[in-house]
Amino acid sequence: MKSSVLVLGSGRGLGRELCRFFLEEGHSVIGVTRTRESLTALLDDFSPRNQWFRGEAIDLSDRESSLKFLQGLRKELIPDLVVYAAGHLSGRKPLWDLSWEEIDREISSNLAGPLFWSVEMTRAFLMARRGGHLFFSSGVVRLPRPSWGSYGVGKAAIEALSRQISLDLPPPLYSLSMNPGRMATAMRKAAFPDEDQATLPSPVSIAKKVGAFSLTLIEGAGRTYNGKALTMEDIP
Ligand SMILES: NC(=O)c1ccc[n+]([C@@H]2O[C@H](COP(=O)([O-])OP(=O)(O)OC[C@H]3O[C@@H](n4cnc5c(N)ncnc54)[C@H](OP(=O)(O)O)[C@@H]3O)[C@@H](O)[C@H]2O)c1
């Protein structure tokens, strides 16, 4: 059966490759990019399969635009799964070496935006009596290291957010977080500019594994993983 997936942060990286995976598997996808420019590039990329793809340019931290879109979505189609792939890293620095603009942007993209969308989407899931949240955390949560500043704070809070939501969700609703591990994306480049990205897993390969697992969540396994904070090794 065709499922519907909402992917937040689909302009590039893992979010974009997850959209591609779900479309190739025959599912319908709503992709949210931060800017109109990245939405145009995405629509060009997916044009052969456009019938099942709907794109929106919304900054997740813009509550007014987000709410307008979410209210429309509630009337039309409530997705089966929301994947929170949006994220921002200004660079690896201690908190006090980041500007307030950098801290605000990291906290709004990595925590405040996802929190807002997850609360609103939960209200929609409760109406539909189905639905799940898949958040992405980071290795820095389990193994805290220096210089991960407000990104590290935001990712730790995302795991806490997912767990907190999971404790209150009635079945069959669910929420889980997953650390996708290192991959060759622009975010990783911002963290490790001198690294050879050819030595890293590609976002395409990570998206195939995470995408296939996501489909099992939709097909009924979601509640089994409710409240879990997974790594890639935990994925069957
Ligand atoms: N790459 C890694 O090694 C790694 C490791 C562990 C965890 N992760 C996590 O995995 C997820 C995907 O990472 P990635 O490497 O694919 O990152 P990426 O290449 O930087 O892509 C992130 C995407 O999120 C979008 N985004 C950021 N803030 C947004 C906002 N406020 N509203 C809407 N979209 C927004 C970005 O749009 P713009 O380009 O327009 O800003 C971009 O398209 C993130 O949650 C990240 O923290 C990544």
The ligand as an SDF file (V2000), in Angstrom:
LIG
                    3D

 48 52  0  0  0  0  0  0  0  0999 V2000
   26.3260   14.3180    8.2050 N   0  0  0  0  0  0  0  0  0  0  0  0
   26.6460   13.6360    9.2870 C   0  0  0  0  0  0  0  0  0  0  0  0
   27.7590   13.1070    9.3780 O   0  0  0  0  0  0  0  0  0  0  0  0
   25.6340   13.5020   10.4110 C   0  0  0  0  0  0  0  0  0  0  0  0
   26.0220   12.7670   11.5300 C   0  0  0  0  0  0  0  0  0  0  0  0
   25.1100   12.6120   12.5820 C   0  0  0  0  0  0  0  0  0  0  0  0
   23.8500   13.1920   12.4970 C   0  0  0  0  0  0  0  0  0  0  0  0
   23.5090   13.9170   11.3720 N   0  0  0  0  0  0  0  0  0  0  0  0
   22.1570   14.4760   11.3340 C   0  0  0  0  0  0  0  0  0  0  0  0
   21.4830   13.9510   10.2000 O   0  0  0  0  0  0  0  0  0  0  0  0
   20.5540   14.9200    9.6870 C   0  0  0  0  0  0  0  0  0  0  0  0
   20.8520   15.1850    8.2190 C   0  0  0  0  0  0  0  0  0  0  0  0
   22.1620   15.7310    8.1440 O   0  0  0  0  0  0  0  0  0  0  0  0
   22.8910   16.1100    6.7700 P   0  0  0  0  0  0  0  0  0  0  0  0
   24.2950   15.7340    6.9430 O   0  0  0  0  0  0  0  0  0  0  0  0
   22.0930   15.6050    5.6220 O   0  0  0  0  0  0  0  0  0  0  0  0
   22.8050   17.7160    6.8140 O   0  0  0  0  0  0  0  0  0  0  0  0
   22.9130   18.7880    5.6280 P   0  0  0  0  0  0  0  0  0  0  0  0
   23.5960   18.2250    4.4560 O   0  0  0  0  0  0  0  0  0  0  0  0
   23.4660   20.0240    6.2550 O   0  0  0  0  0  0  0  0  0  0  0  0
   21.3750   19.0250    5.2500 O   0  0  0  0  0  0  0  0  0  0  0  0
   20.5070   19.5530    6.2040 C   0  0  0  0  0  0  0  0  0  0  0  0
   19.2910   20.0940    5.5010 C   0  0  0  0  0  0  0  0  0  0  0  0
   18.4380   20.6630    6.5140 O   0  0  0  0  0  0  0  0  0  0  0  0
   17.9590   21.9090    6.0260 C   0  0  0  0  0  0  0  0  0  0  0  0
   17.6060   22.8140    7.1170 N   0  0  0  0  0  0  0  0  0  0  0  0
   18.4060   23.3190    8.0760 C   0  0  0  0  0  0  0  0  0  0  0  0
   17.7220   24.1420    8.8710 N   0  0  0  0  0  0  0  0  0  0  0  0
   16.4400   24.1740    8.3830 C   0  0  0  0  0  0  0  0  0  0  0  0
   15.2640   24.8640    8.7530 C   0  0  0  0  0  0  0  0  0  0  0  0
   15.2680   25.7110    9.7970 N   0  0  0  0  0  0  0  0  0  0  0  0
   14.1400   24.6730    8.0270 N   0  0  0  0  0  0  0  0  0  0  0  0
   14.1290   23.8200    6.9680 C   0  0  0  0  0  0  0  0  0  0  0  0
   15.2140   23.1400    6.5750 N   0  0  0  0  0  0  0  0  0  0  0  0
   16.3640   23.3150    7.2680 C   0  0  0  0  0  0  0  0  0  0  0  0
   19.1510   22.4590    5.2390 C   0  0  0  0  0  0  0  0  0  0  0  0
   18.7120   23.5060    4.3890 O   0  0  0  0  0  0  0  0  0  0  0  0
   19.7600   24.6850    3.9830 P   0  0  0  0  0  0  0  0  0  0  0  0
   20.8410   23.9690    3.2120 O   0  0  0  0  0  0  0  0  0  0  0  0
   18.9550   25.6120    3.1520 O   0  0  0  0  0  0  0  0  0  0  0  0
   20.2280   25.2830    5.2640 O   0  0  0  0  0  0  0  0  0  0  0  0
   19.6140   21.2140    4.4960 C   0  0  0  0  0  0  0  0  0  0  0  0
   18.8870   21.0290    3.3280 O   0  0  0  0  0  0  0  0  0  0  0  0
   20.7140   16.1700   10.5580 C   0  0  0  0  0  0  0  0  0  0  0  0
   19.7300   16.1710   11.5480 O   0  0  0  0  0  0  0  0  0  0  0  0
   22.0780   15.9850   11.1790 C   0  0  0  0  0  0  0  0  0  0  0  0
   22.1920   16.6710   12.3980 O   0  0  0  0  0  0  0  0  0  0  0  0
   24.3630   14.0850   10.3480 C   0  0  0  0  0  0  0  0  0  0  0  0
  1  2  1  0
  2  3  2  0
  2  4  1  0
  4  5  1  0
  4 48  2  0
  5  6  2  0
  6  7  1  0
  7  8  2  0
  8  9  1  0
  8 48  1  0
  9 10  1  0
  9 46  1  0
 10 11  1  0
 11 12  1  0
 11 44  1  0
 12 13  1  0
 13 14  1  0
 14 15  2  0
 14 16  1  0
 14 17  1  0
 17 18  1  0
 18 19  2  0
 18 20  1  0
 18 21  1  0
 21 22  1  0
 22 23  1  0
 23 24  1  0
 23 42  1  0
 24 25  1  0
 25 26  1  0
 25 36  1  0
 26 27  1  0
 26 35  1  0
 27 28  2  0
 28 29  1  0
 29 30  1  0
 29 35  2  0
 30 31  1  0
 30 32  2  0
 32 33  1  0
 33 34  2  0
 34 35  1  0
 36 37  1  0
 36 42  1  0
 37 38  1  0
 38 39  2  0
 38 40  1  0
 38 41  1  0
 42 43  1  0
 44 45  1  0
 44 46  1  0
 46 47  1  0
M  CHG  2   8   1  16  -1
M  END
$$$$
